Amino acid sequence: MALYQYRGRTGRGEPVAGTLEAESAAALADRLATNGITPIEIAAAKLSGRPLAGLQRRLGGGRPRLVDLIMFSRQMHTVTKAGLPLLQGIRNLAQTTANARLRQALEAVVASLQGGRDLATSLGRHPDVFSKFYVSVIGVGESSGTLPTAFARMVEYLSSEKRLLDRLKSSLRYPAIVLVAILIAIAVITTFVLPRFAPVFAVLGDDLPWATRAILAFANFASSYWYLIAAAVAAAVLGFRMYVGTVDGRYGWDRFRLRVPVLGPVILKATLARVCRSLALALESGVPMVQAVGIIARATGNEYVTARLLALREGMERGHGLSQTAQTAGLFTPLVLQMMSVGEETGELNAMLSEVAEFYEREVDYDLDNMSAALEPILIVAVGVMVTILALGVFLPLWDMAAVAGGAR
């Protein structure tokens, strides 16, 4: 796929221009013609000043962040609520959008709308920017005449998801920094510091403590065969990526992540909070339950949870209720299952799912507040072990040498 700039005219003679990806200029011309645009000029987009832009796009970089989608949804809520022309509103937003990928998608949406397609279909042609769930909610709002409400609900949903992700990142930042610092310290000491002590330690001959011999052996191996270590690490990373790239491998890895002590339960609760909030929003927007479960299942980011939700959807397709099929999914606690059952009996399932989502979010907040306290002893023990090994390996021979020197006097 290459990036092209184009100029053309709509069926009404209005000039249009933009930047789109296509396999070739001819393919882009056909695509524009399908959208009702007569191309006048198509040329390869210039990426001057950004030599890595093409590589970044191929690697999936530059995708809109949650904050970009929140801002777009909020602006679209304003546009639709004020009764402004949809086509002109999106065109203006495309001109002021900072994210290049989102801007190109909006330019393509404008071209699609000019070709006679509806908004949901136009957004759905860019799955790398707008998820199926996003498109479904907007589609229901568009067909029911409640488009401003649909965009307002997406703003609330995306904002809630961003708060949850930011909370997870902030809680994991400190442990990650400590672990990286430990690894860097070990690498620097064993690679640069200890080898300088080797001539000094040679005075003791074979009387070196076991800790010193082990550390020196590792330091010598690391300095002499660093390329083998680098190759082994690269092979391990590549092998892991290949394993995770398989269906069974991805399923097993995602299942393992949810069983990791301390962190696994937090990830599961955060995922279920997103699922329940998405279901509540879908039901409130008018998306059929079975369709909503299928869409949300494939957007969880965890294949194990996806498989459980797809099994839940199959049970609903056979005529069972949500609470009944959720009992066999093995994801929800008895309290949550009871809340779902009450929601179905009272006809307020969407409101009860919102309560369940808030319940899980409060659980995540509580777990994150206590995560530092739970991880702190582990980090202290890790630092203590590293310091003890290094102290035994460096200071014990120095003490022996001091004792030998004292006896010589």
Summary of the structure (lengths in Angstrom):
residues: 409
radius of gyration: 29.1
end to end distance: 79.2
largest distance: 103.9
contacts: 1196
relative contact order: 0.07
helix: 76%
strand: 6%
